[in-house]
């Protein structure tokens, strides 16, 4: 349950065996259909995941998302077309902030270990859309699909990264479009809108 270093291999944290954790929750599941044309699958869960290190203080775990909701709708349309919509919502993910003065002094990201997972990002929300079309060619079947992941292009929060390349205005600040010059503590987001397509031929 270590803090997420977001790929920053130069951030090393000492570990020791010990500590304990607690996880509990409840989930509600809904499944419905109308003939063979319409299907609905939904779930809503409330859960807490907390861990304590050697100091015995219980803190939110990396996977402590108190509220998670999922909804999947599948509709079969004429001409062998199938439309699927999936929407996901989750409470913001916990994260450990950087010790900014110490990080600037040493030119590397140093976490504030007095505030482990004490902060929480904004809520997560994502809509995925998928369309499938089936064609029968003699005795064979051709399936074509196209879709959009994160169709609304939401900037879902992943965490913060320490980017020393952003300390001067002539630097590129890496590949992160959210990075700002002279602000090394950079917000990192998850996957943006992503189109997908493919086909499958069965014979």
N, C-alpha and C positions, 0 to 999 in steps of 0.2 A: 504493500500500500504506500510505496514511496511517492513523493511528489513527482509530477510529470515534468521532465526536463526538456520536453519538446525537441529532442535530438541534440541538445547541447552537451556533447560528451565531456567538455572540460569542467562541468559542474559535478563534483564528486561529493557524495554524502557518506559519512560513516554509518555503519549499521551494526547492530548486535541482535542476537536472538532474544526473544522475550516479548512481552506485551500481550494484548488480547483484543478481541473484537466482538461486536454484536450486530446481528442483522435480523430484521423482522419486517413483515409487510403483509398486505392483503391485496388480492386482485379480483376484479370483476370482469367476466368474459361474456360477450354477447355475440350470438351467431344467428343469422336469419337469412331466408331465401324466399324468392317468389318464383314459382315454377323452376325452370332452368335458366331463366334470363337474367335474374338479379340475385346477387349474393352480397351479404354484409357481414363483416367480421370486425368486432371492436373490443378493445380491452382498456381498462383503467386500473391503475395500481398505485398504491401508496406504500412506501417502504423507507426505512432508515438504515443506514450502514455506518457504524461508528467503530473507531479503533482507538486503542490507548497504547502508548509506548511505555517505556520504563517509568515515566513519571506518573502513570496511572490516570492521566487526564483524557477523557473521552472526546474525540474530535471527529468531524465528518470524514468518511472515507472518500477515496477518489471516485467511487461509484455510488455516492450518496445523491441520488436523484429522487427526492421525496415523491414527486408526482410525475407519472408517465402515462400518456394516453396514445393509443394507436387506433386508426380506423382504416379499413380496407373495403372498397366497394368495387365489385366486378359486374359489368353489364355485357351481356351477349347481344349484339346488334345484328340486323340482317346482313346477308352476304358474308357470313362467317367472320365477322369482325368482333373482336373482344376488346373492351375498354376497361382499364383498371386504374383506380385512383387510390393512393395511400397517403395518409396524413399522419405525422408523428409530432407529438408535443412532449416536452420534458422540462422539468425545473432546471434552472441554471446549474452548471457544474461547479463544484468547489475548486478553489485553487489557492496556492500559497503565494503571497506577494513577494516581490524582491525587497531586500534591504537596500534602498536606493543610494544613500550616502556611501555605504561600504562597497556596493557594486561599482559606483563611479570611481571610487578611490583605487580599486584593484583592477578596473577595466574588464570585469567579467561579472556574469550574473551570480549573485549570492542571495539565496532565499532568506527571508526573515523567519527563522525557526521559532520565534515566539508567537507566530501567527499562522501555523500550519493549517492549511485548508480553512482559514478563517474568513476568506472572501468567497463570494459566489457570483458567477457571471450571469448574464441575462438568460431568459428562457430560450429553449431550443424549439424550433418549429421548421418542418420541412414537408413539402408536398412532392410526391413522385407520380408521374403519369406514364402509362404504357398502353400502346395500341398494338394488337396482333391481328393479322389477316391470314387465313388459311386458304390454300388453293389445292385442289385435287387434279393431278396430272396423270391420267390413266389410272394405274394402281398406286402411284406414288403421291406423296403429300409434300407441299412446299409451304412453310410457315415463315412469314415476314413480320418483324416487329420493329417498332420505333418508340422512343420514349424520351422523357426529360426527367432527370433527377434534380431535386431542389428547384422545381419549376419556377418558383417566385424569386429565385436568386437571393435567398436570405443570407445575410452575413452572420452565420451561427458562430458563436464564441467557442474557441478552443482553449485559449490561454494567453499568457504573455511570454514573450521571448526577449532576451537581452541581446541587442544588436549593436556592438561597438562601431559597426560600419556607418551608423547614423549620427556620429558625433560631429560631422562636418557637413556643410551644405553641398559640397561637391561630390559627396559619396552617393552611391546608388541605393544604399540601404537594403541590399539584397534583392530578392524577388517579391517581397511583400509590398503590395500597393498601398497598404495602410500605414507603412512606416513614415516617420517624420524626421527630417534632419534635426540633429541636436536633441532628439528624444530617443535614447537607446531602449527604453522599456516599450516594446512594440506589441500591439495587439495582434494575435494570430487567429484567423477564422478557419472554419472547416470548408469542405468542398463547395465551390460555387455552382451555379447552374451547369448541368452536364448532359449533353444530348447523347443518346445511344441508339444504335440500330444494328440489326443482324438478320440472318436468315438461316433456316434449317431445312434440308432436303432429305426426306426419308424414302428409302426405296428397298 
